[in-house]
Amino acid sequence: MTKVQLSLTTQEASLLENYGSQFGYNLPKTIRFFISKASEEILKNKIPTFSMSEETEKNGLEALEEHRLGETAKVDDVADFFSSL
């Protein structure tokens, strides 16, 4: 955990305190709330997401169903598994 010391003007502190009081938050909790929401937005815009193809989604759903039905085998040693194919 990283600690940050922050200096606010009286007006900034008052504004944040008034906003946070609507939710029962004190000033530190209100500031953490704003920082967490800003962090979420940064991550949302920086981390790319990729949609899978219809074929990949279909194969994945079929594999999941096979696993639920117990039609899959546990692999303890990946190298041994692939050498046996």
N, CA, C and O of each residue as an XYZ file, in Angstrom:
340
protein
N       0.850     -1.165      0.000
C       0.000      0.000      0.000
C       0.899      1.232      0.000
O       1.915      1.272      0.693
N       0.520      2.216     -0.770
C       1.252      3.469     -0.845
C       0.448      4.562     -0.159
O      -0.747      4.720     -0.405
N       1.117      5.307      0.698
C       0.448      6.426      1.364
C       0.779      7.702      0.628
O       1.891      7.877      0.130
N      -0.204      8.602      0.562
C      -0.045      9.874     -0.124
C      -0.494     10.981      0.811
O      -1.563     10.896      1.417
N       0.310     12.002      0.925
C      -0.099     13.175      1.695
C      -0.582     14.219      0.705
O       0.092     14.498     -0.286
N      -1.733     14.789      0.965
C      -2.374     15.675      0.012
C      -2.795     16.959      0.705
O      -3.397     16.929      1.778
N      -2.478     18.069      0.095
C      -2.914     19.365      0.623
C      -4.058     19.879     -0.238
O      -3.941     19.961     -1.461
N      -5.152     20.220      0.406
C      -6.326     20.741     -0.301
C      -6.621     22.143      0.203
O      -6.361     22.471      1.360
N      -7.158     22.952     -0.671
C      -7.634     24.258     -0.222
C      -8.881     24.038      0.617
O      -9.489     22.969      0.564
N      -9.250     25.016      1.366
C     -10.453     24.928      2.183
C     -11.668     24.664      1.304
O     -12.550     23.886      1.669
N     -11.708     25.307      0.157
C     -12.842     25.131     -0.760
C     -12.882     23.707     -1.322
O     -13.951     23.102     -1.413
N     -11.719     23.177     -1.697
C     -11.679     21.810     -2.234
C     -12.126     20.806     -1.177
O     -12.930     19.916     -1.453
N     -11.595     20.960      0.038
C     -11.967     20.047      1.116
C     -13.458     20.140      1.409
O     -14.113     19.118      1.609
N     -13.991     21.333      1.438
C     -15.412     21.525      1.718
C     -16.274     20.889      0.637
O     -17.273     20.232      0.931
N     -15.882     21.090     -0.610
C     -16.623     20.515     -1.726
C     -16.644     18.993     -1.639
O     -17.695     18.371     -1.801
N     -15.483     18.396     -1.382
C     -15.399     16.941     -1.284
C     -16.152     16.422     -0.063
O     -16.837     15.402     -0.142
N     -16.029     17.119      1.062
C     -16.763     16.700      2.263
C     -18.265     16.739      2.039
O     -18.980     15.821      2.441
N     -18.744     17.797      1.398
C     -20.177     17.904      1.123
C     -20.649     16.804      0.184
O     -21.726     16.242      0.383
N     -19.859     16.492     -0.835
C     -20.230     15.424     -1.764
C     -20.270     14.088     -1.030
O     -21.241     13.339     -1.138
N     -19.210     13.799     -0.283
C     -19.127     12.521      0.416
C     -20.180     12.345      1.489
O     -20.617     11.225      1.752
N     -20.594     13.435      2.113
C     -21.588     13.330      3.198
C     -22.922     12.786      2.687
O     -23.690     12.221      3.465
N     -23.206     12.943      1.410
C     -24.437     12.392      0.832
C     -24.470     10.877      0.962
O     -25.540     10.277      1.056
N     -23.284     10.258      0.968
C     -23.169      8.803      1.025
C     -22.679      8.316      2.386
O     -22.452      7.122      2.585
N     -22.520      9.248      3.315
C     -22.018      8.882      4.626
C     -20.511      8.686      4.649
O     -19.981      8.024      5.541
N     -19.813      9.265      3.664
C     -18.360      9.132      3.574
C     -17.688     10.301      4.284
O     -18.173     11.431      4.237
N     -16.554     10.015      4.950
C     -15.727     11.095      5.455
C     -14.798     11.550      4.326
O     -14.818     10.967      3.242
N     -13.995     12.570      4.565
C     -13.152     13.128      3.501
C     -12.162     12.109      2.923
O     -12.080     11.992      1.700
N     -11.410     11.370      3.741
C     -10.476     10.388      3.158
C     -11.177      9.331      2.304
O     -10.675      8.954      1.245
N     -12.329      8.855      2.762
C     -13.049      7.840      1.987
C     -13.555      8.424      0.670
O     -13.546      7.740     -0.354
N     -13.992      9.668      0.688
C     -14.453     10.326     -0.538
C     -13.308     10.446     -1.534
O     -13.488     10.188     -2.724
N     -12.139     10.835     -1.055
C     -10.973     10.971     -1.942
C     -10.590      9.609     -2.519
O     -10.296      9.503     -3.709
N     -10.590      8.555     -1.675
C     -10.283      7.200     -2.179
C     -11.305      6.784     -3.239
O     -10.952      6.144     -4.230
N     -12.573      7.151     -3.026
C     -13.621      6.828     -3.987
C     -13.310      7.462     -5.346
O     -13.375      6.792     -6.376
N     -12.973      8.756     -5.342
C     -12.672      9.438     -6.595
C     -11.448      8.837     -7.285
O     -11.435      8.672     -8.505
N     -10.433      8.515     -6.509
C      -9.226      7.928     -7.096
C      -9.526      6.553     -7.679
O      -9.026      6.217     -8.753
N     -10.338      5.750     -6.988
C     -10.663      4.422     -7.521
C     -11.467      4.529     -8.809
O     -11.245      3.755     -9.740
N     -12.399      5.478     -8.875
C     -13.193      5.648    -10.099
C     -12.316      6.145    -11.251
O     -12.484      5.710    -12.390
N     -11.392      7.043    -10.961
C     -10.471      7.519    -12.002
C      -9.592      6.374    -12.483
O      -9.336      6.252    -13.681
N      -9.129      5.535    -11.563
C      -8.295      4.387    -11.934
C      -9.058      3.415    -12.825
O      -8.514      2.894    -13.799
N     -10.328      3.174    -12.483
C     -11.161      2.292    -13.310
C     -11.260      2.817    -14.730
O     -11.139      2.051    -15.687
N     -11.480      4.113    -14.876
C     -11.601      4.714    -16.211
C     -10.288      4.596    -16.986
O     -10.295      4.305    -18.182
N      -9.180      4.819    -16.315
C      -7.876      4.703    -16.976
C      -7.670      3.281    -17.463
O      -7.263      3.067    -18.605
N      -7.949      2.299    -16.600
C      -7.769      0.901    -16.988
C      -8.719      0.500    -18.099
O      -8.342     -0.254    -18.997
N      -9.940      0.993    -18.049
C     -10.927      0.652    -19.069
C     -10.462      1.122    -20.450
O     -10.688      0.446    -21.453
N      -9.817      2.274    -20.488
C      -9.380      2.839    -21.760
C      -8.014      2.331    -22.196
O      -7.659      2.477    -23.365
N      -7.241      1.743    -21.297
C      -5.886      1.314    -21.623
C      -5.773     -0.178    -21.924
O      -4.890     -0.587    -22.677
N      -6.647     -0.990    -21.353
C      -6.547     -2.433    -21.535
C      -7.457     -2.842    -22.691
O      -8.677     -2.696    -22.611
N      -6.863     -3.351    -23.754
C      -7.697     -3.733    -24.891
C      -8.500     -5.003    -24.595
O      -8.052     -5.883    -23.859
N      -9.656     -5.075    -25.165
C     -10.462     -6.287    -25.084
C     -10.698     -6.781    -26.505
O     -10.863     -5.990    -27.433
N     -10.710     -8.066    -26.655
C     -10.862     -8.661    -27.970
C     -12.027     -9.630    -27.944
O     -12.134    -10.458    -27.039
N     -12.888     -9.528    -28.924
C     -14.007    -10.456    -29.037
C     -13.530    -11.710    -29.745
O     -12.751    -11.644    -30.696
N     -14.005    -12.851    -29.271
C     -13.618    -14.091    -29.943
C     -14.532    -14.342    -31.139
O     -15.648    -13.828    -31.211
N     -14.040    -15.130    -32.055
C     -14.839    -15.450    -33.231
C     -15.997    -16.363    -32.823
O     -15.976    -16.980    -31.758
N     -16.987    -16.433    -33.677
C     -18.134    -17.308    -33.397
C     -17.685    -18.756    -33.263
O     -18.181    -19.492    -32.410
N     -16.739    -19.163    -34.115
C     -16.254    -20.548    -34.070
C     -15.551    -20.838    -32.744
O     -15.764    -21.891    -32.142
N     -14.715    -19.905    -32.292
C     -14.012    -20.098    -31.024
C     -14.990    -20.141    -29.865
O     -14.834    -20.950    -28.950
N     -16.001    -19.275    -29.893
C     -17.002    -19.278    -28.828
C     -17.763    -20.595    -28.823
O     -18.018    -21.158    -27.758
N     -18.129    -21.092    -30.002
C     -18.850    -22.359    -30.111
C     -18.000    -23.500    -29.561
O     -18.496    -24.343    -28.814
N     -16.701    -23.527    -29.937
C     -15.807    -24.578    -29.447
C     -15.639    -24.499    -27.931
O     -15.606    -25.523    -27.250
N     -15.533    -23.297    -27.417
C     -15.380    -23.128    -25.978
C     -16.601    -23.599    -25.213
O     -16.476    -24.247    -24.174
N     -17.788    -23.275    -25.722
C     -19.019    -23.704    -25.062
C     -19.176    -25.223    -25.122
O     -19.660    -25.841    -24.174
N     -18.766    -25.818    -26.239
C     -18.809    -27.280    -26.351
C     -17.836    -27.911    -25.354
O     -18.171    -28.899    -24.701
N     -16.643    -27.349    -25.236
C     -15.657    -27.876    -24.292
C     -16.155    -27.741    -22.857
O     -15.952    -28.645    -22.046
N     -16.790    -26.647    -22.541
C     -17.329    -26.444    -21.201
C     -18.411    -27.477    -20.898
O     -18.465    -28.016    -19.793
N     -19.251    -27.747    -21.852
C     -20.306    -28.745    -21.663
C     -19.704    -30.136    -21.477
O     -20.161    -30.900    -20.627
N     -18.681    -30.468    -22.268
C     -17.996    -31.756    -22.102
C     -17.395    -31.867    -20.704
O     -17.454    -32.927    -20.080
N     -16.826    -30.788    -20.223
C     -16.237    -30.789    -18.878
C     -17.314    -30.997    -17.823
O     -17.115    -31.756    -16.874
N     -18.440    -30.336    -17.979
C     -19.538    -30.491    -17.015
C     -20.089    -31.918    -17.009
O     -20.540    -32.409    -15.975
N     -20.050    -32.576    -18.165
C     -20.548    -33.947    -18.271
C     -19.516    -34.981    -17.835
O     -19.795    -36.180    -17.837
N     -18.328    -34.519    -17.462
C     -17.279    -35.439    -17.009
C     -16.560    -36.140    -18.147
O     -15.960    -37.195    -17.942
N     -16.613    -35.574    -19.334
C     -15.989    -36.199    -20.499
C     -14.568    -35.693    -20.748
O     -14.017    -35.884    -21.832
N     -13.987    -35.056    -19.753
C     -12.624    -34.557    -19.897
C     -11.711    -35.289    -18.928
O     -12.172    -35.908    -17.969
N     -10.411    -35.214    -19.187
C      -9.434    -35.883    -18.330
C      -8.490    -34.844    -17.739
O      -8.110    -33.880    -18.404
N      -8.117    -35.056    -16.479
C      -7.183    -34.154    -15.826
C      -5.778    -34.452    -16.324
O      -5.376    -35.613    -16.407
N      -5.030    -33.400    -16.656
C      -3.652    -33.541    -17.137
C      -2.733    -32.996    -16.061
O      -2.772    -31.809    -15.739
N      -1.894    -33.881    -15.502
C      -0.952    -33.460    -14.465
C       0.389    -33.047    -15.053
O       1.051    -32.146    -14.538
N       0.785    -33.709    -16.131
C       2.076    -33.410    -16.754
C       1.831    -33.051    -18.216
O       1.561    -33.927    -19.038
N       1.924    -31.770    -18.538
C       1.608    -31.296    -19.891
C       2.569    -31.886    -20.921
O       2.137    -32.314    -21.991
N       3.845    -31.914    -20.617
C       4.827    -32.450    -21.561
C       4.539    -33.906    -21.854
O       4.601    -34.323    -23.011
N       4.228    -34.684    -20.840
C       3.905    -36.101    -21.028
C       2.642    -36.259    -21.858
O       2.565    -37.135    -22.720
N       1.647    -35.407    -21.598
C       0.393    -35.469    -22.340
C       0.626    -35.246    -23.828
O       0.139    -36.014    -24.657
N       1.374    -34.188    -24.170
C       1.581    -33.871    -25.586
C       2.495    -34.892    -26.264
O       2.350    -35.137    -27.461
N       3.409    -35.477    -25.546
C       4.288    -36.479    -26.175
C       3.529    -37.766    -26.441
O       3.943    -38.565    -27.282
N       2.410    -37.983    -25.730
C       1.633    -39.188    -25.938
C       0.599    -39.068    -27.052
O      -0.069    -40.050    -27.378
N       0.458    -37.902    -27.630
C      -0.529    -37.708    -28.701
C      -0.076    -38.265    -30.011
O      -0.799    -38.176    -31.003
